[in-house]
Amino acid sequence: MVWTDTDPMVSIKDLHKSFGSLEVLKGVSMDIMKGEVICIIGPSGSGKSTLIRCVNALNNFQSGSILVEGQEVNDPDLDKLELRKKVGMVFQQYNLFPHKTAIENIMMAPLLVLKDKKEDVERLARGLIKKVRLEGKEDSYPGELSGGQQQRVAIARSLAMNPDVMLFDEVTAALDPETVNEVLQTIRDLAEDGMTCILVTHEMGFAREVADHIYFTDRGVIVEHGPPATFFDAAKDPRTIAFLGQIL
């Protein structure tokens, strides 16, 4: 299949995923176009994180299809490294190397995986440090940074691979309230720059403000979805209404 910009950048069709006898995803479908920001919300255990982990092949799945720029993720011949160059992912835990400085953490993948020239990678990394508003922290070790600063280094590290799509899995869940906004602002900036983003989040105000489309999942299915204004102000499904009533 030849992919073009007018096709969905990520196309998920009838996705089923089980862990043993536990069916976690029960026929999920969604299309994400280039430059769109998608927020996936829902109660714990509803399959949100599993869904986005399937997109960059961290989890396999039993049936259905995920196409990333026309490439089938479940293809046994898939080059996972090539996929993950296109699809960056940032996790709840920062997973930084504690013995490497901020800039060294950002430079590692382009140097080791892409084999880019060190001077080019350092220039890129310094630009990304600036992009995530951490000038002056280049030579700080993770233990010297706040949680919000570490998470922004993790975002810059993913961006260093120049991905086409960014996945964010509850990236503010482990942060102190005062540092949450630092990270959300970084994601806002990416969205404004046109990065295609898929976020699993509990930050409803952020989802309302930034998302082009919101999906509400419960017990492995998409219960309701729509643009933020419709979703938050005119939800129809009782499960959606009950969920929003608990958290808003």
Backbone torsions as a table, in degrees:
resi	resn	phi	psi	omega
1	MET	NA	131.9	176.7
2	VAL	-93.2	119.2	-177.6
3	TRP	-91.1	139.4	173.2
4	THR	-127.6	166.9	-177.4
5	ASP	-61.5	-18.7	-179.5
6	THR	-85.7	-8.8	174.8
7	ASP	-86.8	158.7	173.6
8	PRO	-58.1	136.9	175.8
9	MET	-68.6	-39.7	174.5
10	VAL	-127.7	125.9	179.3
11	SER	-125.5	116.1	-178.3
12	ILE	-111.0	125.9	-176.6
13	LYS	-129.5	120.4	170.6
14	ASP	48.2	51.4	-173.7
15	LEU	-80.1	126.3	176.1
16	HIS	-121.2	130.7	179.4
17	LYS	-140.5	128.4	177.0
18	SER	-124.3	148.6	166.6
19	PHE	-110.9	101.6	-173.6
20	GLY	63.1	-126.0	-179.1
21	SER	-88.1	-4.3	-178.4
22	LEU	-90.2	112.7	178.3
23	GLU	-86.2	115.9	-173.4
24	VAL	-95.8	-37.6	176.5
25	LEU	-120.5	129.4	-170.2
26	LYS	-123.7	58.3	176.2
27	GLY	92.7	48.6	-177.7
28	VAL	-84.6	136.0	176.6
29	SER	-136.0	137.3	172.0
30	MET	-164.3	152.5	175.0
31	ASP	-119.2	135.5	177.7
32	ILE	-120.7	121.1	-178.7
33	MET	-87.8	160.6	177.9
34	LYS	-56.0	131.1	177.4
35	GLY	83.9	-2.3	179.6
36	GLU	-80.9	151.2	172.2
37	VAL	-114.9	118.2	-176.8
38	ILE	-113.9	129.7	174.0
39	CYS	-111.1	132.8	177.1
40	ILE	-112.2	120.7	-177.7
41	ILE	-125.3	165.5	179.1
42	GLY	153.0	168.7	-178.7
43	PRO	-65.4	161.8	176.1
44	SER	-58.7	141.1	178.6
45	GLY	81.9	11.5	-177.5
46	SER	-90.6	0.3	175.0
47	GLY	100.0	6.3	-174.2
48	LYS	-61.9	-53.8	-177.5
49	SER	-65.7	-39.1	177.5
50	THR	-59.0	-40.8	-179.2
51	LEU	-58.7	-51.1	-175.7
52	ILE	-75.6	-24.4	174.4
53	ARG	-68.5	-27.0	174.1
54	CYS	-68.5	-32.0	-174.8
55	VAL	-63.3	-37.4	178.1
56	ASN	-108.6	26.5	169.0
57	ALA	66.5	24.6	170.5
58	LEU	-75.9	-31.1	171.4
59	ASN	-116.8	136.5	170.0
60	ASN	-82.2	173.6	178.4
61	PHE	-143.1	158.2	-171.3
62	GLN	-81.9	-39.7	-179.2
63	SER	-155.5	166.0	-174.1
64	GLY	100.6	-168.0	-173.7
65	SER	-145.6	140.8	167.1
66	ILE	-128.6	118.9	174.9
67	LEU	-106.3	128.0	172.5
68	VAL	-114.8	111.8	-174.0
69	GLU	49.7	41.8	175.8
70	GLY	84.4	-5.1	-179.3
71	GLN	-94.4	125.5	179.6
72	GLU	-74.2	120.3	-177.3
73	VAL	-68.4	-28.7	-178.6
74	ASN	-86.8	5.0	178.1
75	ASP	-64.4	123.9	-179.7
76	PRO	-60.1	-21.0	179.0
77	ASP	-92.5	6.1	-179.0
78	LEU	-57.8	134.5	170.9
79	ASP	-89.0	101.4	-174.6
80	LYS	-63.2	-32.5	178.5
81	LEU	-63.9	-43.0	178.4
82	GLU	-63.6	-40.7	177.3
83	LEU	-59.7	-45.4	-174.8
84	ARG	-75.7	-13.3	168.2
85	LYS	-69.6	-34.0	-179.3
86	LYS	-82.9	-30.9	-171.1
87	VAL	-119.4	100.1	177.0
88	GLY	-82.1	153.0	179.5
89	MET	-140.5	137.2	176.8
90	VAL	-121.7	131.3	-171.9
91	PHE	-103.8	170.9	175.6
92	GLN	-60.3	-43.5	174.9
93	GLN	-90.2	142.8	-169.0
94	TYR	-74.7	-31.7	177.4
95	ASN	56.2	36.0	175.5
96	LEU	-81.2	152.4	174.5
97	PHE	-77.3	116.8	-172.1
98	PRO	-67.0	-23.5	-177.3
99	HIS	-92.2	4.9	178.0
100	LYS	-113.4	143.6	176.1
101	THR	-70.4	172.0	179.5
102	ALA	-55.6	-48.6	-176.7
103	ILE	-69.1	-33.5	177.5
104	GLU	-66.8	-38.6	176.2
105	ASN	-59.8	-41.8	-177.9
106	ILE	-69.8	-34.4	-174.9
107	MET	-80.2	-18.3	-168.9
108	MET	-58.7	-50.7	-173.9
109	ALA	-66.1	-46.5	178.1
110	PRO	-60.8	-33.5	179.2
111	LEU	-72.9	-47.7	-171.9
112	LEU	-84.3	-36.1	-174.1
113	VAL	-94.9	-49.1	-177.3
114	LEU	-85.8	-15.7	-179.4
115	LYS	59.6	35.1	178.3
116	ASP	-75.2	161.5	-179.6
117	LYS	-69.0	141.9	-174.5
118	LYS	-60.0	-42.0	-177.7
119	GLU	-66.4	-34.5	177.3
120	ASP	-68.6	-40.4	-178.6
121	VAL	-67.5	-39.4	-179.9
122	GLU	-65.8	-39.2	177.8
123	ARG	-62.5	-45.2	177.6
124	LEU	-59.6	-47.0	-176.2
125	ALA	-63.4	-39.7	178.8
126	ARG	-65.9	-36.2	175.8
127	GLY	-65.1	-38.2	179.6
128	LEU	-71.6	-36.5	174.7
129	ILE	-57.1	-42.7	179.1
130	LYS	-66.4	-40.9	-177.5
131	LYS	-60.6	-37.8	-179.1
132	VAL	-95.2	14.4	172.3
133	ARG	62.1	48.2	178.5
134	LEU	-125.7	28.6	176.9
135	GLU	-55.7	137.6	-178.4
136	GLY	93.2	-10.3	-179.7
137	LYS	-106.3	9.4	-175.5
138	GLU	-52.8	-42.0	-173.0
139	ASP	-99.6	11.5	177.3
140	SER	-82.9	144.5	175.1
141	TYR	-86.8	155.8	-178.6
142	PRO	-51.1	-38.2	-179.5
143	GLY	-65.4	-15.6	179.0
144	GLU	-96.1	0.4	-176.7
145	LEU	-110.5	150.8	173.6
146	SER	-70.4	168.1	177.6
147	GLY	-58.5	-42.8	179.7
148	GLY	-64.4	-38.2	177.6
149	GLN	-67.8	-40.8	177.7
150	GLN	-62.3	-39.6	-179.1
151	GLN	-67.1	-34.9	177.7
152	ARG	-69.8	-34.0	172.2
153	VAL	-62.7	-40.7	179.4
154	ALA	-63.0	-37.8	177.2
155	ILE	-65.9	-45.7	178.8
156	ALA	-61.1	-38.0	179.1
157	ARG	-61.6	-41.8	177.0
158	SER	-66.1	-40.2	-179.1
159	LEU	-66.8	-23.9	-178.5
160	ALA	-63.0	-21.4	177.5
161	MET	-86.4	2.9	178.2
162	ASN	54.2	54.0	-177.5
163	PRO	-73.1	161.3	174.8
164	ASP	-91.7	-24.3	-177.9
165	VAL	-133.8	139.4	174.3
166	MET	-117.5	131.3	175.5
167	LEU	-106.1	133.2	179.5
168	PHE	-124.8	118.5	-176.4
169	ASP	-108.5	93.7	177.4
170	GLU	51.2	48.2	-170.1
171	VAL	-69.4	-13.4	178.6
172	THR	-103.9	-0.3	-171.0
173	ALA	-64.5	-31.1	-176.4
174	ALA	-95.8	7.1	-172.8
175	LEU	-96.6	152.9	170.1
176	ASP	-66.6	147.5	-177.2
177	PRO	-52.8	-35.9	-175.4
178	GLU	-73.2	-17.1	-179.9
179	THR	-100.4	-7.6	-178.9
180	VAL	-59.5	-44.5	-175.1
181	ASN	-64.8	-30.5	177.1
182	GLU	-59.0	-44.9	-177.2
183	VAL	-72.4	-41.7	179.1
184	LEU	-63.0	-35.9	178.3
185	GLN	-64.4	-38.1	177.6
186	THR	-61.9	-42.0	179.7
187	ILE	-69.5	-37.4	174.9
188	ARG	-56.0	-46.0	-179.1
189	ASP	-60.6	-42.5	178.4
190	LEU	-61.6	-43.7	-179.7
191	ALA	-61.9	-41.6	179.9
192	GLU	-66.3	-28.2	177.4
193	ASP	-78.5	-5.3	176.8
194	GLY	95.4	10.3	177.7
195	MET	-68.4	135.8	173.7
196	THR	-75.1	122.8	-173.9
197	CYS	-130.0	136.0	171.8
198	ILE	-121.5	118.3	-174.8
199	LEU	-120.4	131.4	163.4
200	VAL	-94.8	122.0	-173.1
201	THR	-151.9	154.4	170.0
202	HIS	-106.0	3.4	-176.7
203	GLU	-85.8	90.2	-171.7
204	MET	-69.2	-38.2	178.2
205	GLY	-62.2	-41.7	177.7
206	PHE	-63.8	-44.7	179.8
207	ALA	-60.5	-42.7	179.8
208	ARG	-62.2	-38.9	-173.3
209	GLU	-78.2	-40.0	-166.3
210	VAL	-104.7	-32.6	-171.6
211	ALA	-70.0	144.5	167.3
212	ASP	-84.1	-29.7	-176.1
213	HIS	-152.1	140.7	-178.9
214	ILE	-120.6	134.8	176.0
215	TYR	-115.7	130.3	175.4
216	PHE	-106.2	119.6	180.0
217	THR	-109.9	146.0	175.1
218	ASP	-151.8	128.2	177.8
219	ARG	53.2	40.7	170.8
220	GLY	85.5	4.9	178.1
221	VAL	-128.9	157.6	171.7
222	ILE	-83.8	115.0	-176.7
223	VAL	-82.0	-41.2	-175.2
224	GLU	-159.9	148.7	176.1
225	HIS	-153.2	158.5	179.5
226	GLY	170.2	175.6	174.1
227	PRO	-65.4	155.9	-172.3
228	PRO	-53.3	-43.9	-176.3
229	ALA	-61.1	-44.4	179.0
230	THR	-68.2	-44.7	-174.3
231	PHE	-62.7	-49.0	-174.4
232	PHE	-79.6	-31.9	-172.4
233	ASP	-101.8	-14.0	-176.4
234	ALA	-143.2	38.3	177.7
235	ALA	-61.0	144.8	-175.0
236	LYS	-110.8	-36.7	-174.4
237	ASP	-75.1	135.3	-179.5
238	PRO	-57.1	-34.0	179.9
239	ARG	-67.5	-39.9	177.3
240	THR	-63.9	-46.9	-177.9
241	ILE	-60.5	-41.9	179.8
242	ALA	-66.1	-42.4	179.9
243	PHE	-63.0	-48.8	-179.4
244	LEU	-64.3	-33.7	177.6
245	GLY	-63.9	-29.7	179.4
246	GLN	-76.6	-32.4	-169.1
247	ILE	-110.0	-13.7	-178.9
248	LEU	-97.0	NA	NA
